[in-house]
Amino acid sequence: MRSVLQLKWQLPLLLLALFCLSCKPNYLELPAISETKHWQAVVETPSGSTLPQVYNAQEKKFVAELEAGQPRKLEFLPYPGNEGFIPSTLVDSVTGRPAAPLPVLVLCNQKEPGTVLEILPVGVLILETGGELRHIVISVPAKPSEQTISPNSYSDFSARYPAVKSILEQWYLNVNARQPTRLSAWKDEAFADQLIQKWVK
């Protein structure tokens, strides 16, 4: 009798758990722009972490980035911002790598993987690694209450926060000693808007 009653209560809970799993969003397919007309970013690796994470769309969860089959750990300083991607974007690779969403760095307090933020792009950091250019949208949260710095444009960012800009350059140029990287250019917020629009699916 007791086992029948247990089963009676456990079955609905199991069905609810399965339903919740099937309801997980595919973060890659979220809209690139919010209802309030701001670009959106999905956080993969939190600010302050040394353990890079990536989004696995098949499993619909955030997992450790692998290197030689093992979870990668930075042999450098932690992430200076929350790194992730702009949803509903897909950037073609010229070196045969699989297409991937457009990278973004959100400068604010630490956010958990899977956090979706409305953002204001303030520039684009362009890096060259192995003959391929990588564009990283540098941004701040659109909500003033979530901002730790408050630039409203690339020129404002450069004028008011030159040290932040320098830190980001040095971090990205030195974070992976096995992949020599050079700074190609910085671009402004208008370029960032055009770049996102270019790669929106």
N, C-alpha and C positions, 0 to 999 in steps of 0.2 A: 504493500500500500504506500509506504513511504517513498519507494523508488518511483512509483507512478506519479506521485505528487511532485517529486523533484523534477521529473521529466516534463511535467505540465508547466512548471515555471521556467525551466532551462530552455525549452524549445523556443518560446517567444524571444528570449534574450539572445539566443544564437541567431535567430532570423533578423533581429534588430542589428546585431553586430555585422552580419553579412550585408545588410542593406546599407549601413553606414560606410562600409568599405567600398561598395559600388558607387557611392555618392561622392567619393573624393574627387575634387576637381583635377582636371589636367591643366597644370599651371602654364604649360606652353601655349595653350589655346585660350587663355583669358584674354580679354580685349587689351590692346596696346594703350588705349585711351579710356579714361574713366568717364562716368556720367557728367562729371563737372569739367570735362575737357582738359584734364591733365594727363600727361603720360604716366604709365604705371610701371613699377619695377617689382620683380619677385626676388626676395632675398634667398640666396643659397648658402653663402658662408657669412656668418656674423662678424661684425667688427670685433677686433681683439682676439680672433681665433687663429690658431696655427694649423688647423685641420680643415683643408679645403673640402667642400661638399658640392655635389652636383645633383641636379634633378633627374631622376629616372622616370621617364614618361610611361614606360610599360608597367612599372610597379606602382606608379603614382606616389613616389616618396623620395625624400632627399637622402642620398647615400654618400659615403666617403669617396672622394676622388682617388682613383687607383694609380699607382706608379709601380711598374714591374710586378703587377698582381697584388700589391699590398697597399693599404690605405696610406695616402701621401701625407707627410707632415712637413711643414715649412722648416727649413734650416735657416730661418731668418726671423725678422720681427713679425709680429702678428699683423693681420689685415688692418689697414688704416681706416677702413670704412666697411660698410655692408656690401659685399659683392654679389651680383646676381645677373639677371637678364631682363630685357624688355619683352613681355609676352607677345605672342602673335607676330614675332619677327623671325626671319631665317636668313642668315648671312652665308652667301656662297663662299667656298674656299677655292683659291687658285692653285693650291698644292695637292688637291685630291683628298683632303680631309673631309669628313662628313659636314654638311651644313649645320650651323648651330645658331641659337638665338643671339641677338646683339648684347654684348656684355655691358653692364652698368655698375657703377660704384656709387652708393648713396652715403654721403657724409653726414652721419648723425650717430646717436647712441646705438648700442648693440640691439639688433633685431633678430628674432628667431628665424631659422629656415622656414620658408613658406609664408613669411610676412609679405603682404602686398601693400605697397606704398604708392601714393600719388607723389610725383616728383617734378622738380623744376631743373632741367638740364642747364648747367652753367658752362659747359665746354666739352670738348672731346680730346682725350689723350691718344695720340696715334703712335704706336710702337712697331718696330720691325724686328721680327725674330725668324731666322732661317729663311729670309727672302720673302716672308709674308707679312703684310701689314695687319695689325690688330687695332681696332677702334674701340675705345672704352669711353662710354658716356659718363662724364663726371656730373653728379647731381646732388641736390639737397631735397629734403622733404618739402612738399608744397605747403603743408600745414606749418605755420610759424611756431606752434607749440612743440613741434618735433624737431625743430632746427637747433643745431649747436653753433653753426655759422650761418650768416644770412645774405650771401651774395645774390644779386638779382640779374647778373649778366656775367659774361666772361671778362669784360673789362673791369667790372666791379670786383670780381673774384681775384683777378691779377693785382689790382691796386690795393685791396684791403687785406688779402690773405696770401701774399707772395710766399710766405713760409710753408703754408699748406700745399700750395702748388709745387714747391720744391721738394717737399716730403713725398708727395705722390710720385713725382718723376723718379726720385732715387729709390723708392720702394719697388716700383715696377721694373726698373732697370736692374735691380740687384736681387730680387726675390728668388730667382732660380739660376744658380751659378752654372748649371748644366745647359742652359739655353741662353747664350749671349744675346742680349737685346739692346737695341739703340733707340733713342728718341727720334722719331721722324718729324712730329709737329704737334702743336696745340691748335685747336680750332674753337670757334665761338659757339654760342647757344643756337644761332641760326643754322650753322652747319649741323649741330646735333639734331635739330628738328628735321632737317632735310635727310639726314642719315637714317633716322628712325623711319620716316615716311618711305624711304627707298626700300627698306627691308621688311616692311609690314606685309604679311602674307595676304 
